[in-house]
Amino acid sequence: MFRSLFLGSAALAATLVASASIQNAVAGEWKSDFKELRFGILSGENEKDRIQRYTKFKQYLEKETGLPVKIYTASSYDGVIQAIAADQIEFAFFGSSSYAAAYKETEGGVEPLVSRKQADGSTGYYSIVTVRCDSGYEKIEDLKGKTLAFADPDSTSGYAVPYYNLLKQGYDPETYFAATPFAGAHETGVLGVTNGQFDAVATYMTNEESGIPQRMVNKGMIEAGVVCPIWKSPEITSGPFTARKNLPGEMKEQIATMLMEIPEKDPEAFAAMTANPKQVGWIRVDHERYEWIVEMRDEIRKIRRNRGS
């Protein structure tokens, strides 16, 4: 009887070991098809700072996957959108609107994996219209006939949300303001306000401690108290870390898990890439979360097309 029990236990152990080996082989199969991993980041700040913020994350991915990792940057949001559409990168950190643009450009060929979670449990942020604190502008009504700069046509907080909400509130950007140029990037727009190039700019903030103006103060690009928000949007769904849909399922799942685990496994890399002391982690997301952004962009396009602009 004891011999039978031993043989049975040995057979069970062998089966479990074989099963685990097969699972590990399957889990790592996708790596043999990729010489490197590439992820894109948007042009919200200057290229040097973008790369510096994500270098430790790059190193984290290299350690976890065993593959070389490259950071892809572009001078505009559309550059990253086109890169993922052309299979030049595997992943990208998108805002909600740029994700929606990529979703439309690829005809549903991208897939959101994770998004940001703040310490208070919130998973969103806000578009703000910012002016010089000493300008005398205290509300949107004060900007009638003035210049309001947007960030980028594919920016959520720097264009789509403020354009759409200001229009709904009765401040038609096409007629209410003297001009609505694109600054090209959030930091460029804020600098344009500080030096008098623009009267106001649309950018974003997550909370009182985190946002584009706060980040620029921390980096020494502007002084504290120089710019002040005079308008804030409803909460915007935070953008997703996005994958091409045509990637192996095991690959997408493992990379998503690596992001979920980075706050504990490499807190230094997590702190650098987020640059937000209030962000504590990530949540899993799917396309349904961003469908309203896709619809909003479509409505904006219809409005502008009907105007011939």
C-alpha positions as CSV (number, residue, x, y, z in Angstrom):
1,M,0.0,0.0,0.0
2,F,2.8,2.4,0.9
3,R,4.5,1.6,-2.4
4,S,1.3,2.5,-4.2
5,L,0.9,5.7,-2.3
6,F,4.5,6.7,-3.1
7,L,4.1,5.9,-6.8
8,G,0.9,7.8,-6.9
9,S,2.4,10.9,-5.2
10,A,5.4,10.7,-7.5
11,A,3.2,10.6,-10.5
12,L,1.2,13.6,-9.3
13,A,4.3,15.6,-8.6
14,A,5.7,14.8,-12.0
15,T,2.4,15.9,-13.6
16,L,2.4,19.2,-11.7
17,V,6.0,19.9,-12.6
18,A,5.3,19.1,-16.3
19,S,2.2,21.3,-16.3
20,A,4.2,24.2,-14.7
21,S,6.9,23.8,-17.3
22,I,4.4,23.9,-20.1
23,Q,2.7,27.0,-18.7
24,N,6.1,28.8,-18.3
25,A,7.0,27.8,-21.9
26,V,3.8,29.1,-23.2
27,A,4.0,32.3,-21.1
28,G,7.4,33.1,-22.5
29,E,6.8,32.0,-26.1
30,W,6.0,35.5,-27.3
31,K,9.5,36.8,-26.3
32,S,11.2,34.7,-29.1
33,D,9.2,36.7,-31.7
34,F,10.4,40.1,-30.5
35,K,13.9,41.4,-30.6
36,E,12.9,44.4,-28.5
37,L,9.9,46.2,-27.0
38,R,9.0,49.8,-28.0
39,F,6.7,52.2,-26.2
40,G,5.7,55.7,-27.1
41,I,5.1,58.7,-24.9
42,L,3.2,61.9,-25.8
43,S,4.7,65.4,-26.2
44,G,3.3,66.9,-23.0
45,E,6.7,68.2,-22.0
46,N,10.1,68.7,-23.6
47,E,11.8,65.6,-25.0
48,K,14.7,65.5,-22.6
49,D,12.5,65.5,-19.6
50,R,10.1,62.9,-21.1
51,I,13.0,60.5,-21.7
52,Q,14.5,61.1,-18.3
53,R,11.1,60.4,-16.6
54,Y,10.7,57.1,-18.3
55,T,14.3,55.8,-18.3
56,K,13.9,53.9,-15.0
57,F,10.6,52.4,-16.3
58,K,12.4,51.3,-19.4
59,Q,15.1,49.6,-17.2
60,Y,12.3,48.0,-15.2
61,L,10.8,46.5,-18.3
62,E,14.1,45.3,-19.5
63,K,14.8,43.5,-16.2
64,E,11.3,41.9,-16.1
65,T,11.1,40.8,-19.7
66,G,14.8,40.2,-20.5
67,L,14.4,42.1,-23.7
68,P,15.8,45.5,-24.9
69,V,13.3,48.3,-24.6
70,K,13.2,51.5,-26.6
71,I,11.4,54.8,-25.8
72,Y,9.7,56.4,-28.8
73,T,9.0,60.1,-28.8
74,A,7.5,62.5,-31.4
75,S,7.0,66.2,-31.7
76,S,3.2,65.8,-31.7
77,Y,0.6,63.5,-30.3
78,D,-0.2,62.3,-33.9
79,G,3.4,61.1,-34.3
80,V,2.8,58.5,-31.5
81,I,-0.7,57.7,-32.9
82,Q,0.7,57.0,-36.4
83,A,3.6,55.0,-34.9
84,I,1.3,52.5,-33.2
85,A,-1.0,52.4,-36.2
86,A,2.0,51.5,-38.4
87,D,3.2,48.8,-35.9
88,Q,6.4,50.8,-35.3
89,I,5.8,50.5,-31.5
90,E,4.0,47.9,-29.4
91,F,2.7,50.1,-26.6
92,A,2.0,53.8,-25.8
93,F,1.0,56.0,-22.9
94,F,-2.0,57.9,-24.2
95,G,-4.4,60.5,-22.9
96,S,-8.1,59.7,-23.4
97,S,-8.4,61.7,-26.6
98,S,-5.2,60.5,-28.2
99,Y,-6.3,56.9,-27.3
100,A,-9.6,57.6,-29.0
101,A,-7.8,59.0,-32.0
102,A,-5.6,55.9,-32.2
103,Y,-8.7,53.7,-31.9
104,K,-10.3,55.4,-34.9
105,E,-7.1,55.5,-36.9
106,T,-6.5,51.8,-36.5
107,E,-10.2,50.9,-36.8
108,G,-10.2,49.4,-33.3
109,G,-6.7,48.0,-33.6
110,V,-5.6,49.2,-30.1
111,E,-6.5,48.0,-26.7
112,P,-6.3,49.9,-23.3
113,L,-4.6,47.9,-20.5
114,V,-4.3,50.0,-17.4
115,S,-4.9,53.5,-16.2
116,R,-3.9,55.7,-13.2
117,K,-5.3,55.5,-9.7
118,Q,-4.9,58.3,-7.1
119,A,-4.5,58.1,-3.4
120,D,-8.1,59.2,-2.8
121,G,-9.4,56.5,-5.1
122,S,-10.0,58.8,-8.1
123,T,-9.1,57.8,-11.6
124,G,-9.4,61.1,-13.4
125,Y,-8.1,64.6,-13.8
126,Y,-9.2,68.0,-15.1
127,S,-8.7,70.4,-17.9
128,I,-8.0,73.9,-16.8
129,V,-7.7,77.3,-18.5
130,T,-4.8,79.1,-17.0
131,V,-3.7,82.7,-17.1
132,R,-1.0,84.9,-15.5
133,C,-2.1,85.6,-12.0
134,D,-1.3,89.3,-12.5
135,S,-3.3,89.5,-15.7
136,G,-6.5,90.6,-14.1
137,Y,-8.4,87.8,-15.8
138,E,-10.5,86.0,-13.2
139,K,-13.2,84.1,-15.3
140,I,-13.8,83.0,-18.8
141,E,-15.9,86.1,-19.5
142,D,-12.7,88.2,-19.0
143,L,-11.1,86.4,-22.0
144,K,-13.7,87.5,-24.6
145,G,-11.7,88.8,-27.6
146,K,-8.4,87.4,-26.2
147,T,-6.1,84.6,-27.3
148,L,-6.7,81.2,-25.8
149,A,-4.1,78.6,-26.8
150,F,-4.8,74.9,-27.0
151,A,-2.1,72.2,-26.6
152,D,-2.5,69.7,-29.4
153,P,-5.4,68.6,-31.6
154,D,-5.2,65.1,-30.1
155,S,-4.9,66.3,-26.5
156,T,-7.8,65.5,-24.2
157,S,-7.3,68.2,-21.6
158,G,-5.5,70.5,-23.9
159,Y,-8.1,70.6,-26.6
160,A,-11.1,68.2,-26.9
161,V,-12.5,68.6,-23.4
162,P,-12.1,72.4,-23.0
163,Y,-13.3,73.0,-26.6
164,Y,-16.4,70.8,-26.2
165,N,-17.3,72.1,-22.7
166,L,-16.7,75.7,-23.4
167,L,-18.9,75.4,-26.5
168,K,-21.6,73.8,-24.4
169,Q,-21.3,76.5,-21.8
170,G,-21.9,79.2,-24.4
171,Y,-18.3,80.2,-25.1
172,D,-17.9,79.2,-28.7
173,P,-14.1,79.0,-29.1
174,E,-14.3,79.8,-32.8
175,T,-16.0,83.2,-32.2
176,Y,-15.7,84.1,-28.5
177,F,-11.9,84.3,-28.5
178,A,-9.8,86.4,-30.9
179,A,-7.6,83.4,-31.7
180,T,-7.2,79.8,-30.6
181,P,-3.8,78.6,-31.8
182,F,-2.2,75.3,-30.9
183,A,0.9,75.6,-28.8
184,G,2.1,72.1,-29.7
185,A,2.7,70.9,-26.1
186,H,1.3,71.7,-22.7
187,E,4.5,73.2,-21.3
188,T,5.0,75.3,-24.4
189,G,1.5,76.8,-23.9
190,V,2.1,77.6,-20.3
191,L,5.4,79.2,-21.1
192,G,3.5,81.2,-23.8
193,V,1.2,82.6,-21.1
194,T,4.0,83.5,-18.8
195,N,5.9,85.4,-21.5
196,G,2.8,87.2,-22.8
197,Q,2.5,85.3,-26.1
198,F,-1.0,84.0,-25.1
199,D,-3.6,85.4,-22.8
200,A,-4.6,82.0,-21.6
201,V,-3.9,78.3,-22.3
202,A,-5.7,75.0,-21.8
203,T,-3.8,72.4,-19.9
204,Y,-4.4,70.0,-17.1
205,M,-4.1,69.3,-13.3
206,T,-4.9,66.2,-11.3
207,N,-5.2,68.0,-7.9
208,E,-3.7,70.9,-6.1
209,E,-0.3,69.2,-5.9
210,S,-0.1,67.7,-9.4
211,G,-0.5,69.0,-12.9
212,I,1.4,70.7,-15.7
213,P,1.9,74.1,-13.9
214,Q,3.0,72.3,-10.7
215,R,5.4,70.1,-12.6
216,M,6.9,73.1,-14.3
217,V,7.4,74.8,-11.0
218,N,9.1,71.7,-9.6
219,K,11.4,71.7,-12.6
220,G,12.3,75.3,-12.3
221,M,10.7,76.3,-15.6
222,I,8.4,78.8,-14.0
223,E,8.1,80.4,-10.6
224,A,5.3,79.5,-8.2
225,G,2.4,81.9,-8.2
226,V,2.9,83.1,-11.8
227,V,0.0,81.2,-13.4
228,C,-3.5,80.6,-12.0
229,P,-6.4,78.5,-13.2
230,I,-9.7,80.4,-13.9
231,W,-11.8,77.5,-15.3
232,K,-12.0,73.8,-14.6
233,S,-13.7,71.0,-16.6
234,P,-15.7,68.1,-15.3
235,E,-13.5,65.2,-14.3
236,I,-11.8,63.4,-17.3
237,T,-11.2,59.7,-17.4
238,S,-7.4,59.2,-17.1
239,G,-5.8,58.0,-20.3
240,P,-4.6,54.4,-20.7
241,F,-1.4,52.6,-21.2
242,T,-2.3,51.0,-24.6
243,A,-1.2,48.0,-26.6
244,R,-1.7,47.0,-30.2
245,K,-4.5,44.6,-30.4
246,N,-2.6,42.3,-32.7
247,L,0.0,41.5,-30.1
248,P,0.0,38.0,-28.4
249,G,-2.5,37.8,-25.5
250,E,0.1,36.5,-23.1
251,M,2.4,39.4,-23.9
252,K,-0.3,42.0,-23.2
253,E,-1.3,40.3,-20.0
254,Q,2.3,40.1,-18.7
255,I,3.1,43.7,-19.6
256,A,-0.1,44.9,-17.9
257,T,0.8,42.9,-14.8
258,M,4.3,44.4,-14.8
259,L,2.7,47.9,-14.7
260,M,0.3,46.9,-11.9
261,E,3.3,45.6,-9.9
262,I,5.8,48.4,-10.5
263,P,4.7,50.5,-7.4
264,E,5.9,47.7,-5.1
265,K,8.7,46.2,-7.3
266,D,10.3,49.4,-8.3
267,P,8.9,52.4,-6.4
268,E,11.7,54.7,-7.7
269,A,10.8,54.0,-11.3
270,F,7.1,54.4,-10.6
271,A,7.7,57.8,-8.8
272,A,9.8,59.0,-11.7
273,M,7.4,58.0,-14.5
274,T,4.3,59.4,-12.8
275,A,5.8,62.6,-11.4
276,N,2.7,62.6,-9.2
277,P,3.0,62.0,-5.4
278,K,-0.8,61.4,-5.3
279,Q,-0.7,58.5,-7.8
280,V,-0.6,55.2,-5.9
281,G,-1.0,52.6,-8.6
282,W,-3.0,51.5,-11.6
283,I,-6.4,50.0,-12.5
284,R,-7.3,47.6,-15.3
285,V,-9.4,49.2,-18.0
286,D,-11.1,48.3,-21.3
287,H,-12.4,50.2,-24.3
288,E,-15.9,50.8,-22.9
289,R,-14.4,53.2,-20.4
290,Y,-13.3,55.5,-23.3
291,E,-16.2,55.2,-25.7
292,W,-17.6,58.6,-24.5
293,I,-14.3,60.2,-25.6
294,V,-14.6,58.6,-29.0
295,E,-18.2,60.0,-29.3
296,M,-17.1,63.5,-28.1
297,R,-14.3,63.7,-30.7
298,D,-16.8,62.7,-33.4
299,E,-19.2,65.4,-32.3
300,I,-16.4,68.0,-32.3
301,R,-15.4,67.0,-35.8
302,K,-19.0,67.3,-37.0
303,I,-19.3,70.7,-35.5
304,R,-16.1,71.9,-37.2
305,R,-16.9,70.2,-40.5
306,N,-20.3,71.9,-40.6
307,R,-18.6,75.3,-40.1
308,G,-16.0,74.5,-42.8
309,S,-13.1,74.9,-40.4
